[in-house]
Amino acid sequence: MLNKYLMLALAFPFIMEAGAKEKEALYKDAKQPVETRVADLMKRMTLEEKVAQMCQYVGPQHIRETQAKFKGQKVGKNDDAHGFYPTLSVNDLLRMTEEGKIGSFLHVVTGEEANELQKHAMKSRLQIPLLIGIDAIHGNALCSGVTVYPTPIGQASSFDPELVEKISRQAALEVRATGAHWTFTPNVDVARDARWGRTGETFGEDPYLVSVMGVATIKGYQGDDMTGTDKVAACAKHLIAGSEPSNGTNAAPMDVSERTLREVYLPPYKAAVEAGVFTLMAAHNELNGVPCHADKWMMTYIMRGEYGFDGFIVSDWMDVERIHDLHHVAPTMKEAYRETVDAGLDMHMHGPGFMEGVIELVKEGKLQESQVDRACKAILEAKFRLGLFENPFVDLKESKKVIYNGQHTASALEAAEKSIVLLKNENLLPLDFSKYNNILVTGPNANNHTILGDWTLQQPEEKVVTILEGIQEVAGKNKVTYYNYGDDVRQNSPEKVKAAAEMAKKSDLAIVVVGENPLRYQKTKTCGENIDRMSLDLLGTQEELVKAVHATGVPTIVVLVGGRPLSVNWIAANVPALIQAWEPGSLGGTALANIISGKVNPSAKLPISIPRHSGQIQMIYNHKPSQYFHKYKDGASTPLYAFGYGLSYTKFDISAPVLSRNKIANNESVNVSVQVKNTGNVEGTEVVQMYIRDLYSSATRPIKELKDFARVSLKPGESKTVNFTITPDKLAFFNREMQYMVESGVFEVMVGSSSMNKDLKKVELEVM
């Protein structure tokens, strides 16, 4: 008995000392500054625990679903959607989480699973919560029952950054409600090749518009400083230039000059960093012979050194491994780990091997522990700012009040209405449905979820309004006849074409909904991530369907659904009404019906040029002067529809621009004003666009560049003054010596309703 009491007495000082140390754990004190908490925690961490924060894995339920889908077969190396680990079971992952060997998960799509994983993390030595990431690209659409907003290409069509910020703020709340804290968006790639399947995931072809919309997205998700349990870390991706791949396919090589990088691809990243984006993602592709995941110049010297980025950089899906097994730059996987961390990468998406390899490299002196510290510090800072140390769990009851609530669906409808572009209208629209008794609705995208776009998993039917359902709501169900053409846009079915035409003969109006299938859970997918194309024509017998319906003489409206521009030359030339709906989201059917009926006056503009043919690529408005010095001999050298173009049900007159001064110094600003008048009979909104051209410069410059825009709503006969400010940065460029400056000379200032010369009025500005 004496020995027992003696042992307790001897042990008591140590117990007291351990308790005192626990009280000194500043990282658990929410009143301490984030910097203090991070520093305190890192002092307590082993090298293994630090490297573990750099390691991300897919969630257990995703693994189970992948195993069930593939039934023991190996997942292909080029599969970027399904993940599991042959050497690790789900139980192994949970054990590793309890041991503090995992810092992050992705593809966790329910609050229940997120809470379960956090419970395991709370059993680790330091109780560091998990950072859960998800591809919430246009709403948290990989989760069930959420609000799905228009895809980014449609958001950009709105030319309404305030709206984009609002829907991103709402999406952030739905992300947190399902247990995630980090979204892999915005995609600020500048899309200059419509064959590339991810075009719909971007904000289009213009660096300025992409920058503005990217910043709006970041502000919506992160708020001012990404602090609080209602904020979500944003991720600007993908570093860099993979949106103009050499053959139009995702992850293909990209060779581009530093000038083009700095003029076209880097501005959205610079804007994102200045807006405080907390994470960046490297790109699948190689750039000028260097895999982007091993590009020290881009990640360290440009992003961190030149731009001052101080968050963390995450890899894309398995791309660290591809430094070795695809690009053949690193002879071993361990060398690939060394290259990527040395280049500036901070987190590995996803899987085993990385932690062990990095630890060995540090111990061997081939990586510095300071490089690990850099990564760990930023990852921990995100977790502290997002409030995860105070409460890593999600309240499942409260979540139900957030997801798909009335405010969010109202914004989704507004965003959809502002995303739909009216391309052609020969006095057919808006429709007075009282004049039509038998409206035929048909086409592969008329009555399905393709309107939701890519990065969406199956949603409940009651939370999606298809195009057919939207038209039935507005026109009356008894007036609408639906011919089920089938959902596969690739199908070759002359019999269905004939059957649809026969039904059109009995109708007094036809609405044909064609395009592409972006749904990643269907084998018939034709656009989206890793779904690239050689041509931009309608697939299958879709064009034959339109031709057959039109040939009956019935007034025909064609609606295009999908994430990329399509070369619909015959339709544009022959059909009286053509609408680019993109992928308008949960309320897309209602939005389209509201526009067709005139309840809503369309105001959207194209954020990307629509080529006549894939052979025209690249087809961009802001090309250099010599691009069409010689014209095509077998077709027009102009786009089918130009950047910035979009029709309304009213007419607007935009006056010639007036400068506050015609001459300025190169460090001065000048104001530009125009008068905008609604000369039509209905209320409408015009997107007034300002372009600038440097008439003579030391290095060639584009024929015009978008520098500002404004949405102006006017009642019939109403006029408003629109003011723009030309600041030095709107005139500056990289001269022949790659110095960023404003050169003296004459600049042409153009203001109007689209990028087309016929829609622009000009004034000259002299810079001395």
N, C-alpha and C positions, 0 to 999 in steps of 0.2 A: 504493500500500500504506500509505503514511504517513497519507494522508487517512482510510483505513478505520480504522486504529488510533486516530487522533485522534477520529473520530466516536464510536467505542466508549467512549473515555475520557470524552468530553464527555457521553455518554448515561448512563454508569454511575451518577453521582450520582442521576439521576432514577429509574433502575431501583431503586437502593437505597432511595430515598425512597418509591417505590410499594410496595416490599416491606415497609418499616417500617409504612406505613399499613395494609397488609393484616394485619400482626401486631396492629395496634391495633384491628382490627374486633371490638369486644367482643360484637357481636350473634352472632358465631359461637362464642363461648366459653360452653359449657353450664354452666360453674361460676358464671357471673354471674347475679345476680337478673334475673327476667323484666323488671322495670321498667327496669333498666339496659340490657338488650339491646334493648328496644323503642326507648328514647331514642336509643341509638347508631345503630340502623338508620335511624330516621326522619331523623337529621341528614344521612345520606348519600343520601336519596331526593329526586328531583325532584318537582315538583308532579304531573307526569304519572304517575310511578310510584306516588305516594300515591293518586291517584284510581283507578288501575288496580286497587288492592286492593279497591275498592268495587264492582268489576264481576264479575258472574258470568255464565257461559254454560252451555248444555246440552252434554253430552259428544258427541264425534264419532260414536260408534256410535249414539247416540240420534238424531242428525241423519240418519245413513244410513238407519236404520230408518223414520224419518218420511218421508224422501224416497221410499223404496220403497213405503210405504203409500199416500201421496197421489199418487204418479206424476205430479209436476209441477203438480198442482192446488194452489190456495192453501189454507193452513190457516186455518180460520175464526177470527175475533177472539175468539169465546167458547170456543175450544178451549184448555183449561188442562192438557192432557196431552201434546201433541205440539209440538215446537219445531224449527225450522231457520231459517236466515238467508239470504234471497234474495241479499243483497249480500256474503255471506261464504261461502267454501268451507271444507271441513274443513282444507285446507292453510293457508288464511288464519288459522284459529283456532290451529293449531299454530305458525305463524310469530309470531302475537301473543303466544302463551305464551312463546316463546323471547325475545321482546322485553320481557317483563315487563309486558305490557298486560292481563293477566287475573289476577285474584286468587283466583277460585273457579270450580269447576264443579259442576253437579248432574246427576242422571240418569246417573251413571257406575256401572255395575252389576257390573263384574268387576275383580278385582285386576290382571289383565293390562292393562286399559285405564288404570286408575289409575296403575300404574307407568309406562306409556308417557307419560302426560301429565306426570308428575313429572320424567321424564328431560328433556322439553322445557323445563320450568320451570328446571331446573338449568343450562340454557344461557343464562339471562338474566343481566344485569349483576350483580345483587345476589344471585342464586340464592335467591330467596324461594319457598318451596314453596307449592303450591296447597292451599287448603282445599276438600275435596270433601264436598258435602252430599247427603243422600238422605232420602227419606220412609220411614224405618224406623218405622212407626207402631205395629206390634205384632209386632216381629221385623223382620229386614231382608228383608222379603218381596218387594221388587222385584228381588232377586237370586235366582238359581236354586239349589235344593237346600238352602235354609236352614231353620231352625226357625221356623215360623209359630205365634205365640201367639194366644190369643183377642183379638179387637178390643177397644178400650178400653171399650165399653159392657158387654162380658162381664167384663173385668177389674174394672170397678166393681161388678158384681154379686157379686163375691167378698167385698166389704167387707174385703179383706185387703191392706192397704198394704205389709206386709212381703213378701208374695208378689209384688206388683207391682214393688217395688224389686228383688227377686231376678231376675225375668225381664227387667227392663230392663237389669240388670247383664250378664246373659248376652247379650242382644241387642246391647249395646255391643261385646262381644267379637266378635260375628259381623259387625258393621258395620266394625270395624277390620280384620278378616280379609279383607274384600273391597275395602279401599283407601279407604273413606270415613272421615270424622272428625267429622261433624256430622249430627244427625238433626233433621228438622222435626217434632218432637213434644216435649212433650205438647200435644194440643189441649185447652185449658182453657176452651173455650167452654161456657157453661151452656145446655144444649139444652132449649128450652121450646116447640118446635114440631116434632112428629114428622113433619110433611110434608117437612121439610128433610132432604135426602138424606145429610148428613154426621152425622146423629145417632149412628150407630154408631161414629164416630171420636171421640166425646166420652165423658166419664165420667158423663153423665146430667144431671138437672135441678136438682140441689141444689148451691148454692155451696160448702158445707162439704165434701161428699163429693168434688166436683171438685177442691177445693183439696188435700185429703189425698192423693188419687190422683195429682194432678199433681206434687206435691212428691216422692212416692215414685218416680215416673218419672224426675224430674230427678236425684235422688240415685243412682238406679241407673245412669244414663248417665254422669253427671259425677263421681261420687264426692264427696269432701269439697271439693276445690278444682279439679277438672277438670285435674289435672296427671298426665301419664303417657301412655305409648303404648297403654294399654288403656282409656283414657277417651274419651268422645264428648261433644261440645258439644250440649246440649239446646236446644230452641227452644219457648218458650211462645207459643201462637198461638190465635186471630187477634184482634189489637187492632182493634175490639172490637164485641161485641153482634150479630154477624152470625148468631148461632144462633137468633134470634127474628125472622126477616125479615118484612117487611110482608105478603108473600103466600106465605110458606113456601118461596120459591125462593132459592137461593144467590146472594149478592151484591145482593139487593134492598135498598132503603133501610131504615134503622132510625131511628126517632125515639123517644127515650127520655129521661126526666128524669135529672138528675144524681143524684137520690135512688136511682132504680132502678139506675143504673150503679154507684153505690157500695155498694148493698145486695146486688145480684145478680151483676153481671158483673165488677166489679173485684176482689173478694176473692181469686179464684184467681190473679190476676196479682200482687197484693201478696204472697201466700204464695210464689209462684214466685220473685219477686225476693228475698225474704227467704231462700229456699233456695239462692240463688246462681245461678239460671239465667243462662247467659251470652248467650243471644240471644233476641230477641222477633221476631215477624212481624206486620206490619200486615194488616188485613182487606180483603177485596174491597169491602165495602159502604161506603156513606156513613153518617155518624152525625150526626143533627141538621143535615143540609144540608152537611156537610163531608166530602169523601172521606177515608177513614181514612188514606190514604197522604199526606195533606196536613194532618193534624190535629196541629198544634203543641201544643195544650193536652194531648192525650193522651200523645204521645210524649215531649215535652220537659218540660212542667210537672208532669204526674202521674208518669210512669214515672221520669224522671231526677231531677226536682226533689223531688217529694213522697216517692217510694218509694226513691230512691237507686240506681236501676239504673245500672250502669256497664259493661255489655257493649255489644253492637251490635244494631241493629234492621235486619232484612232485609225487602225488599218481598215480596209474594206475586207469583205468575206474571203478569208484564206489567201489573201494576196501577198502576205509575207512569205508563205510557203512557195508561192509562184515565182519569187525572185530566184529560187533554186530550180523548180521543176517545170516552169513554163518559159521564163526569160533566159535561163541558163547563164546567169551572171555569177551566182554563188555556187561553188562546187558541192557544198553540203548544206543541210538545213540549219545547222548551227551557225555557219557563216552567214546565212540569210538573216538570222536573228541579230547577229552582230551588225551587219550592214544597216538594217532598218532602224535599230536603236541609235546607232552612231549618226545616222542621217537625221534623226529628230523625232522618230515615232515614239509614242508613249503608251499605247494600249493595243493589244493583239486581239483581233477578232478572227477567229475564235479557236479554241481547242487546246489539246495537250502538247507538251514538248517545249513550248516557249519559256515557261518559268524555269525549268531545269537548265535549258540552254543559256539563258541570260545569267543565271546564278553562276554557272561554270565560267562564262566569259568574264564576269567581274572578278572572280577568284583567280583567273589566269592573267588578269591585267589587260585583257583585250577590250574590255569596256570599263569605264570609270563608274564607281558607285554614285558619283555626282550626277551622272546621266539617269540613273535609276531614281535618285532623289528628285530630280526635276520632274519626272513623270509622276511619281508618287505624290509629290506636293500638290500638283495641279488637280489630280484626281480626288485627293482628300478635300481640297478646297471646295470642289463642286459638291461633295457630299455634305460638308458643313453648311454651305450657302443654301442648299436645298432643304435644310432642316432634317436630314435623315438621322442624325445622331440623337435628336430629341424624340423623333417618332418615325421609325422606318416603315410603319404599317399603314394600310389604307382602311378607312372606315367603310365597310361594305354597304351598310345601310345608307350612309350619306352619298355614296357613289351613285346610287340609283336616282337620286335627285338631280345629279349633274348631267348624266349621260342622256343625250337626245332630248334635252329639255326644250321648252317653248322658245326661249331666247335663242338657243343655238339653231334650232330648225328655221326660225325666222331669218337668221343671218345666212343660213345655207341657201334658203330660197332667194334672198336678195343677191347673194354672190352668184348663184346660178343664172339669174336673170341678167346680171351685168356681165356674164361671161360669154353669152351666146351671140355670135356675130351673124348679122344679116348680110349675106354676100350678094344676093341678087333679088330684085323684086320688080316685076313688070306689072304693077298695079293690081296684083293679086292679094297682097297682104296690106293691112290686117284683115282677117276674115270676119265677116258678119255671119255667125253660125246659123242665124235664123233663116238665111237664104239657102242653106244646104240641108237636104233631107237624108242623103245617103253618102256618108264620108267613108272611103276606104282607107284603112291604115294597114300597112304591110311593110315587109323588109326584115332582115335578120336582127336588127337592133330595136325593133318597135316595141317589144314587150319582154324585156329581160334586164339584167343588172349591168350590162355593159356601160351604162351611163355612169357607173361608179368609178371606173378607171382602174389603173394598176395600183398596187399596194393596198388592195382591198381583199379581205376574205369574206366568205358568204355572210350576207346580212339577212335579218328576218324580213320576210316579204312585206309585212305590215309597216316596215320602216323605210320602204323604198317606193317612190311613185314612178312607175315606168312611163315612157312616152305615150303609149296607148292609154294608160290609166289617166294621165294628165289631160289628154284630149277628150276622153269620155267625161271627165269632171266638168270641163268647160262647155263642150258642145252638147252634152246629154248622151247617155249611154244608148238610148234608142236610135240615135242618128248615126252611130258609128258601127261599121262592119269591119271586123278584123280577119285578115287572111294570114294564117300562120305559115310563114315562109320557111320556118326553121331558124335556129340560132347560129348555125355555122356559116360565117361569112365566106368561107372558102368553097362551099358546096357548088357543084356543077349540076344544076337541075332544070333543064329546059321544060320539064313537065310543070314544075312549080311556077316558072315564069309565065307559061301559057295560062295556068289556072288563075294567077293574079290578074293577068290582062283581061280574062273573061269577067272577073268580078269588077274590074275597073269600068268595063262597058256599061255596067248597071249602076254606076256611081255618078255623082255630080261633083265630086272632089276626091283627089287621091293624095295621101301623105305617105311617102316612101322613105323609110329610115334605114340607111345603109352605113357602111364604114368598116370599122375594125372591132376586134374583140380583145380588150386589154386585161381580161380576168385571169389572174395567175393560177387560179385553182382549176382552170379548164384546159384540156388538151388542145382546144381549138383557138387558143390565144394567138393573135397576130400582131400585137404591138405591146410595148412595155419593156421591162428589163430583159436584156439578152434576146429580144425578139426583133431582129433587124431584117430589112428587106432589100431586094435588088431594085424593085420598081415601086412606084407610088400610085399605081393604078388600083381601082377597086378589084378585090379578089373575087374568084368564082364567077357566078353569073349575075352579080349585083347590077352591073351596068346594063346588061340585057334586060333585067327586070325593070329598070327605070325606063329604058327605051320602049319596052312593050307596053307599059302603062301609059306613057306619054303618047304613044302612037294611037291610042284609042280616042284621043281628043279631049279627054277629061283634064281639067286644070290640075296640074301636078306640082306639089311641093316636095322637094328633096331635102332631107335632114341628114347631115354627116355626123356620126358619132365615132370618136376615137381620139388618140393622143398625138397623131402626127398629121401634117397637111397631106392631102391626097390630090393627085392630078386628075381632076374630074372635068376634062376639057369639053367633052360632048355635053355633059349635063349643064355646064356653065353657059354653053352656047345655045341650048335648046329649051331647057326647062324654065318656066317663068319665075320660080322662086327657089332660092337655094340658101340653106342655113347651116352654118358651122356651129354645131352644138358642143364640140369637144367632148369632155366627160363631166357633165354638170353636177353629179352627186346625188344624194338622197332624194332631193326634191326636184330633180332634173325634169321629170315629166310635167310637173306643175309649172315650172319656169318656162318651158318651151310652149306649153299651151297658152300661158299668159301673154307671151310674145306674139304667137300666131293670131290670137284673138284681138290684139291691140290693147289689152288690159295694161300691158307694159310696153313702152316704146323702146326698142333695142338701142343700146348705146355702145356696145362693145366694139373694139377695134382689134385687128390682127396684130399679135406680138411677134409674128413670124411670117415671112413671105410664103405664098403657096406657089410652088413651081408648076409649070405646064408638063414637065417631064423630069424624071430622075437624071437624065443626061444634062440638065441645066445646073446641077449641083456643082459648086455652091451657088445658090440663088439667094442673095442678100441685098438689101437696099443700100447698105453703107459700104459699097464696093469702091475700089480705086478707079480713077478715070480711064485707065487703059483696059479695064475688064471686058468691055464690049466695043473696043476699037474696031474689031472685026466681028460681024454678026454671024449667028448660026445660019446655015444655008437651008436647013430642012425644018425650020420653025422659028417662031418669034424669040427674041432675046429678052423679052420682058416676062415678069411673073404672071401667072394666071390672076392672082390677087396680091396686091402689094402690102408690105408692112404698114401698119397704121390705118388700114382701110376698114370701113364698116359703115353700113347704111342705117338710116333712121326712117321713121314714118313722117318726119317733117324735114324741112330744109333750113339750112343755116347759111348766113352770110358772114364771112370773116374779113374784116377790112385789112388793108395793107398795114404792115407793122410800122410803128412810129418809135424812133429812138429818142431818149431824153437828151442824148448828145451824139453827134455823128463821128466825133473824134475823141479818143481816149488814150491815156498812157497805158503801158502794158501791165501796170499794177492796179488799174482802176476798174470799177464796175460801171455798167450802164443799164438803164431800164428800157424795156421793150413793152409797148402796149398795143393791143388791138381791140377793136369793137366787134362783138359777136352778137348777131341778131337772129332770132327765130323768125324766118319769113314764111313758115308754113302755118298749118291750121291746128296743130296739136302740140301739147307740151312735150319737150324732149331735152335730151342731154347731149351736148357735143364734147368731144375730147379735142381740145385745141393743142396742137403740137408745134414745138419750136425746134427747128433744125439749124445747124450752122455749118458753113464750109469756109475753110481757109483757101482763098483763091490761088495764092502762090506761096509755096513753102519750100524749105530746104530738103525735106523728104516728102514723098507723095502722101497725100491725105485723102480720105474718103470723099466722095462727091457730096455727101451730106451726113450729118450725125445728129441723132436726137439728143437734145440737151435739156429739155424741160417739157412739161405738159400740164394741162389743167382740165378737169371736168367742169362744165358749165351747164347748169339746168336753166331753161328759159321757157316761159309761157309764150303762146303765139303773139308775135309782134314785139316781144320784150327784147331789150338790148342790155348787155353788160360789158364793162371794160375788163379785160384780162391783162394782168401785168406779169411780166417775167423779168428776172434780173440776170444779166450776163456777168458773171464773176470771172476773174482771171482763169480759174481752173476749167471753165467751159471753153476757153480759147487755147489753152496750153496743150502741148504735145511733146513727144520726144524728137528732138531735131536730129540732124545727120550724125552728130556725135553722141547721140542717146542722152542728151541733157534735156530735162523736163523744163520747158520754158514757153513763154508767149513771144512769138516772133512778131516783129512789126510788119504791117501790110494791111491789105483789105480783106475783110471777112464778109461773107454773104449770110444774112440772117433771114431765114425762111419760116413763115408761120402759116399753118393751115390745118386741114382736116385729115390728111394722110401724108405719106412720104412721097406720093406722086407729084411730079412737077406741076401738073395741071391743077392740083389742089393747094398749091403753095403760093403765097405772095411774098415779095422780097424787098429788102432794104440793105444797103451796104454800110458797114462800120469800118472806119479806119483806125488802126492801132499804131500809135507813133512810138 
